[in-house]
Amino acid sequence: MSLNDKSFENMFFSIFNPKKNEKILLVYDKPTNKINDNIKWKERRELIKKWYEYLLKLGKGKGFFVTLDSFSSIGENNKLLNIKNRLNFSKYNIIIAMTEFSITTTLVRIAREYPDTIRCASMPLAEERMEKTVFNIDYSNVKKYAKNIKILLQESNSATIYFSTDDFLIIDLRNRIAGVDDGDCTKPGKIINLPSGEGFIAPYEGVDDEKKEYNKSKTKGILPLMYKNQIIKAVVEENNIISFNGPVDIINELNDFFEKHPFRRNIAELGIGCNPKATVSGNFIEDEKVGFHIAYGTSSHIGGKITSDIHKDIVYAKGCPIEAEKVILHQKNKDIVIIKDSMVQYDLLNR
């Protein structure tokens, strides 16, 4: 069932716990003459208006205030919003961005600039149907699972991923601090994605100031990608995509794309989703909460050393065109199979 007044209240207070006199901003992006509208985007704008109505009623009883605002779409995921918009955000305590194009990078900056007053949730591509799945869940369990994934990642020095394409990739996890997106946005300075539920870590990239102590990155292998309904195999060395195997015309397209910014080739994130109600639907914000995913591009916002113009997630969960059938975390004295048969091993996370 979809969220009703009571279940919405339970979910919202579990995630945000708004306090009396706090100011909440619900914000969305609008299409422009250069950026075409689409059906799901229109539906999302209706969804945020529905959440606004929910919160108006809640605010009257609980003593907090709610504002609904919008801005012209920037047309790119994680391109930094202009200073005018960022200064407007600074007037609020809770910012919830339900957008077509992700503004997570902007929200990270806002939360860092105002760590004592502001907390943020990024909701790019949210859909009303998610009220029946990833939003309608006991987030206390999600928090527990995500916290334990974070601990496992932090205690690991590398990971090996075995894909359904018979390829494997080794990811170097040294000298990095794991993070968590656990749906807890109750304290100032926090920034979460919503829906929530994952533990993640930036791989060790081996930038110049680290090589003296840690040497080059040991991330290497094959990262299989779906591109134009074909499986393309990206060759990875020292945490960078260096070449592609596949049809010549597609390889040329991919090379053109990755050469537009030198750091797009960076392997930026290893993530493990842990929201048991998440389903693979083709919408990455829910798909990545199902299980294993990797990103390329910017890693600096999650503890890495590389800043690019993109952060692109690729999901390899059960039900995706390419699956991560097994993921092994290599720790000092043992190996842990965190993904088996393409599924998260929740029995390891119930502690």
C-alpha positions in Angstrom: 0.0 0.0 0.0 1.1 3.6 -0.6 1.9 5.9 2.3 -1.1 7.4 4.1 -1.0 10.3 6.6 0.1 8.1 9.5 2.7 6.0 7.6 4.1 9.2 6.0 4.4 10.8 9.5 6.2 7.7 10.8 8.6 7.6 7.9 9.3 11.3 7.9 10.0 11.5 11.7 12.1 8.4 11.6 14.3 9.9 8.9 14.3 13.7 9.8 12.8 14.1 13.3 11.9 17.8 12.6 11.8 20.0 15.7 9.6 22.8 16.7 10.3 26.1 14.8 12.5 24.4 12.2 12.2 25.4 8.6 11.8 22.8 5.9 12.4 23.4 2.2 11.0 21.1 -0.4 12.6 22.0 -3.7 12.4 20.7 -7.3 13.8 21.5 -10.7 11.7 22.7 -13.7 12.2 22.0 -17.4 13.4 24.9 -19.5 13.3 25.8 -23.2 16.5 23.8 -23.7 15.6 20.9 -21.4 12.5 18.9 -22.4 9.9 17.8 -19.9 8.8 14.1 -19.6 6.0 12.2 -18.0 7.9 10.9 -14.9 9.3 14.4 -14.3 5.7 15.8 -14.3 4.6 13.1 -12.0 7.5 13.9 -9.6 6.5 17.5 -9.5 3.0 16.3 -8.4 4.6 14.0 -5.9 6.6 16.8 -4.2 3.4 18.9 -4.0 1.7 16.0 -2.3 4.5 15.7 0.2 4.2 19.4 0.7 0.5 19.1 1.6 1.3 16.2 4.0 4.0 18.3 5.7 1.8 21.4 5.9 -0.7 19.5 8.0 2.0 17.9 10.1 3.7 21.2 10.6 0.6 22.8 12.0 0.4 20.2 14.8 4.2 19.9 15.4 5.2 23.5 15.1 7.6 23.4 12.1 7.3 25.4 8.9 7.4 24.2 5.3 8.2 26.0 2.0 7.9 24.7 -1.5 10.2 26.2 -4.1 11.7 25.4 -7.5 14.6 26.4 -9.8 15.3 26.1 -13.5 16.9 22.7 -14.3 20.6 22.6 -14.7 20.3 19.7 -17.1 23.2 17.7 -15.6 23.6 15.4 -12.7 25.6 16.9 -9.8 26.5 20.1 -11.5 27.0 22.7 -8.8 24.0 25.2 -8.4 24.8 28.9 -8.6 25.5 30.9 -5.5 22.1 32.6 -5.6 20.3 29.2 -5.1 22.8 28.1 -2.5 22.4 31.2 -0.4 18.6 30.8 -0.5 19.1 27.2 0.8 21.0 28.6 3.8 17.8 29.9 5.4 16.4 26.4 6.1 17.2 23.6 8.6 16.0 20.7 6.4 16.4 20.7 2.6 14.7 17.9 0.5 15.4 18.0 -3.2 13.1 15.9 -5.4 14.7 16.6 -8.8 15.1 15.2 -12.3 18.8 15.9 -12.2 20.7 15.2 -9.0 22.0 18.1 -7.0 23.7 15.9 -4.4 27.0 17.6 -4.9 25.4 21.0 -4.1 23.7 19.6 -1.0 27.0 18.1 0.2 28.5 21.6 -0.1 25.6 23.2 1.8 25.8 20.7 4.6 29.5 21.3 4.9 29.1 25.1 4.9 26.4 25.0 7.5 27.2 21.9 9.6 25.5 23.3 12.7 22.1 24.2 11.2 21.3 22.3 7.9 20.7 18.7 7.0 19.7 17.6 3.5 18.1 14.7 1.5 18.7 14.3 -2.2 15.8 12.5 -4.1 16.6 12.6 -7.8 14.2 10.5 -9.9 11.9 9.7 -7.0 8.6 8.1 -8.0 5.3 7.8 -6.3 5.3 4.0 -6.7 8.3 4.0 -4.3 5.8 4.8 -1.5 4.9 1.1 -1.7 8.5 -0.1 -1.6 11.6 1.7 -0.4 9.9 4.5 1.4 7.4 2.3 3.2 9.9 0.4 5.4 11.1 0.3 9.0 14.3 2.4 8.6 15.7 1.2 11.9 16.6 -2.1 10.1 18.0 -0.2 7.1 20.2 1.8 9.5 21.5 -1.4 11.1 22.3 -3.1 7.8 24.0 -0.1 6.4 26.1 0.4 9.5 27.3 -3.2 9.4 28.2 -2.9 5.7 30.2 0.2 6.5 32.1 -1.7 9.2 32.8 -4.6 6.9 34.1 -2.3 4.2 36.2 -0.4 6.6 37.9 -3.5 7.9 38.7 -4.7 4.3 41.8 -3.9 2.3 40.4 -5.0 -1.1 37.4 -6.6 -2.8 37.0 -9.0 -5.7 33.9 -8.9 -7.8 32.9 -11.8 -10.0 30.4 -10.8 -12.7 27.8 -12.8 -14.6 29.9 -12.1 -17.8 32.7 -14.3 -16.4 34.8 -11.2 -15.7 36.3 -10.1 -12.4 37.5 -6.8 -10.9 39.8 -6.3 -7.9 39.2 -3.0 -6.0 41.8 -1.5 -3.7 40.2 -0.3 -0.5 43.3 0.8 1.4 43.6 4.2 3.0 40.0 5.1 2.7 37.1 5.7 5.1 33.9 3.9 4.4 30.6 5.8 4.5 27.0 5.0 5.1 23.6 6.2 3.7 21.4 4.8 6.4 18.3 7.1 6.2 19.3 9.0 9.3 19.0 12.7 8.7 18.1 13.8 12.2 21.3 15.8 13.0 22.7 19.0 11.4 25.5 18.5 8.9 24.0 15.2 7.6 23.4 14.6 3.9 21.6 11.5 2.7 20.1 10.0 -0.4 16.4 9.1 -0.2 15.4 6.3 -0.6 18.3 5.2 1.6 20.1 2.0 2.4 23.7 1.4 1.5 27.3 1.2 2.7 30.0 2.6 0.4 33.6 3.4 0.1 35.8 5.2 -2.4 38.6 3.0 -3.8 42.2 4.0 -3.2 43.1 6.0 -6.4 46.9 6.3 -5.7 47.2 10.1 -6.3 50.7 11.6 -6.1 50.7 12.6 -2.4 49.8 9.0 -1.4 52.0 6.9 -3.7 55.1 7.4 -1.5 53.5 5.5 1.4 50.9 3.3 -0.4 52.3 2.9 -3.9 50.0 2.7 -6.9 46.4 1.6 -6.7 45.9 -2.1 -7.1 42.4 -1.8 -8.6 42.5 -3.8 -11.9 40.5 -6.1 -14.0 37.4 -5.9 -16.2 34.3 -3.8 -15.6 31.5 -5.0 -17.9 29.1 -2.3 -19.0 25.8 -2.3 -20.9 25.9 0.3 -23.7 23.3 0.4 -26.5 22.1 -3.0 -25.5 25.5 -4.5 -25.9 28.0 -5.7 -23.3 31.2 -3.7 -23.4 34.2 -4.6 -21.3 36.1 -1.8 -19.8 39.7 -2.6 -19.0 40.8 -1.2 -15.6 44.3 -0.5 -14.4 45.4 1.5 -11.4 41.8 2.4 -10.7 41.3 3.9 -14.1 39.4 2.7 -17.2 42.1 2.6 -19.8 40.4 1.0 -22.8 37.3 -0.9 -24.0 36.7 -4.2 -25.7 33.7 -4.3 -28.1 32.4 -3.0 -31.5 34.7 -0.3 -32.9 31.9 2.3 -33.4 30.8 2.0 -29.7 34.4 2.1 -28.5 34.9 5.3 -30.4 31.8 6.8 -28.8 32.9 5.8 -25.3 36.4 7.1 -25.8 35.0 10.4 -27.0 32.9 10.6 -23.8 35.6 9.7 -21.4 38.2 11.9 -23.0 36.0 15.0 -22.4 37.2 15.1 -18.8 40.4 13.3 -17.7 38.9 12.1 -14.4 35.7 10.5 -15.8 37.8 7.3 -16.0 38.3 7.1 -12.3 36.6 4.2 -10.4 34.9 6.3 -7.8 32.8 4.1 -5.5 32.1 0.6 -4.4 28.6 0.4 -2.9 26.4 -2.3 -1.4 22.7 -1.5 -1.1 20.7 -2.9 1.8 17.0 -1.8 1.6 15.1 -5.1 1.5 12.1 -3.6 -0.1 14.0 -2.2 -3.0 13.4 -3.7 -6.4 15.2 -3.5 -9.7 13.1 -1.3 -11.9 15.6 0.6 -14.1 15.5 3.6 -11.8 19.0 3.7 -10.4 18.1 5.4 -7.1 16.1 2.4 -6.1 18.2 -0.2 -8.1 21.4 0.7 -6.2 19.6 0.0 -2.9 19.0 -3.6 -4.0 22.7 -4.7 -4.0 26.1 -4.1 -5.5 27.0 -1.1 -7.6 30.1 0.7 -8.8 30.5 4.4 -9.9 33.0 6.2 -12.0 34.0 9.9 -12.0 34.0 12.1 -8.9 35.0 10.4 -5.6 35.9 13.4 -3.5 32.4 13.8 -2.0 32.5 10.4 -0.5 36.1 10.4 0.8 38.2 9.9 -2.3 40.7 12.2 -3.9 39.3 12.8 -7.4 36.9 15.5 -8.6 35.4 15.1 -12.1 32.3 16.6 -13.8 30.2 13.5 -13.2 29.5 10.7 -10.7 27.9 7.8 -12.6 26.5 4.7 -10.8 26.2 1.3 -12.5 24.1 -1.2 -10.7 24.9 -5.0 -10.8 22.2 -6.2 -8.4 20.0 -9.3 -8.9 17.8 -8.7 -11.9 20.1 -6.2 -13.7 21.3 -7.1 -17.2 24.8 -7.7 -15.7 25.0 -9.1 -12.2 27.7 -9.2 -9.6 27.3 -12.8 -8.8 29.8 -12.9 -5.9 31.6 -10.1 -4.0 34.4 -11.1 -1.6 35.7 -8.7 0.9 39.4 -9.4 1.8 40.3 -8.6 5.3 43.5 -9.1 7.2 42.8 -12.6 8.4 39.7 -13.7 6.5 37.5 -13.3 3.5 33.9 -12.4 3.7 31.4 -13.2 0.9 29.0 -10.3 1.2 27.3 -10.9 -2.1 26.4 -14.5 -3.1 24.2 -15.6 -6.1 23.9 -11.8 -6.8 22.2 -11.1 -3.5 23.2 -9.4 -0.3 23.9 -11.8 2.6 21.6 -10.2 5.2 22.5 -12.8 7.7 26.0 -11.1 8.0 24.3 -7.8 8.7 22.0 -8.9 11.6 24.4 -8.2 14.4 
